[in-house]
Amino acid sequence: MTQDRTWRKSSYSDGTEDGECVEVSLAHDALVRDSKNASGGVLAFSSPAWQDLLRSLGSR
């Protein structure tokens, strides 16, 4: 499931391949994983829940 997706690393990972942060994959849903443990677990958000989360974070 997660291997077939395109993952983007957070800009807060210092721009290096070894930077440790989170990655997100957006398709019909949003998956979030730890970039230093790509084969570990993921958080799954529905598209509306992901948009709500981003709105909430943007209002801080």
Helices and strands as residue ranges (DSSP letters): E 8-9, G 11-13, E 22-26, E 29-34, G 35-37, E 42-46, H 47-58
